[in-house]
Amino acid sequence: MSMKSIQLNLSPEQVQDILHIALDDDSGRALLFVKTVLAKQVEKALKRH
């Protein structure tokens, strides 16, 4: 899989989750979000191109 710039679309709920994670300084929740949301979107975007 080659690396390249991508754009991700986040739902309003996902944006809200990110802001809450940042405010709460919740590293466990942040890691879960990266694994369950961001990583999947990144992998999908890289496969498309």
C-alpha positions as CSV (number, residue, x, y, z in Angstrom):
1,M,0.0,0.0,0.0
2,S,1.6,3.3,-1.1
3,M,1.3,6.4,1.1
4,K,-0.2,9.5,-0.3
5,S,-2.3,12.5,0.8
6,I,-6.0,11.7,1.4
7,Q,-9.0,13.5,2.7
8,L,-11.4,12.1,5.2
9,N,-15.0,12.9,5.7
10,L,-16.1,12.9,9.3
11,S,-19.7,12.9,10.5
12,P,-20.8,15.5,13.0
13,E,-20.8,12.8,15.7
14,Q,-17.2,11.9,14.9
15,V,-16.2,15.6,15.0
16,Q,-17.9,15.9,18.4
17,D,-16.1,12.8,19.6
18,I,-12.7,14.3,18.6
19,L,-13.5,17.5,20.4
20,H,-14.6,15.6,23.5
21,I,-11.5,13.4,23.4
22,A,-9.3,16.5,23.2
23,L,-11.1,18.3,26.1
24,D,-11.2,15.2,28.3
25,D,-7.5,14.2,27.5
26,D,-8.8,10.6,27.3
27,S,-6.0,8.6,25.7
28,G,-7.9,5.3,25.8
29,R,-10.9,6.8,24.0
30,A,-8.5,8.5,21.5
31,L,-6.8,5.2,20.7
32,L,-10.2,3.5,20.2
33,F,-11.3,6.2,17.9
34,V,-8.1,5.9,15.8
35,K,-8.5,2.2,15.5
36,T,-12.2,2.0,14.9
37,V,-12.8,5.1,12.8
38,L,-9.7,6.8,11.4
39,A,-7.6,3.7,10.5
40,K,-10.5,2.2,8.7
41,Q,-11.2,5.3,6.7
42,V,-7.5,5.8,5.9
43,E,-7.2,2.2,4.7
44,K,-10.3,2.5,2.5
45,A,-9.1,5.8,1.0
46,L,-5.7,4.3,0.1
47,K,-7.3,1.3,-1.6
48,R,-9.5,3.5,-3.7
49,H,-6.6,5.2,-5.5
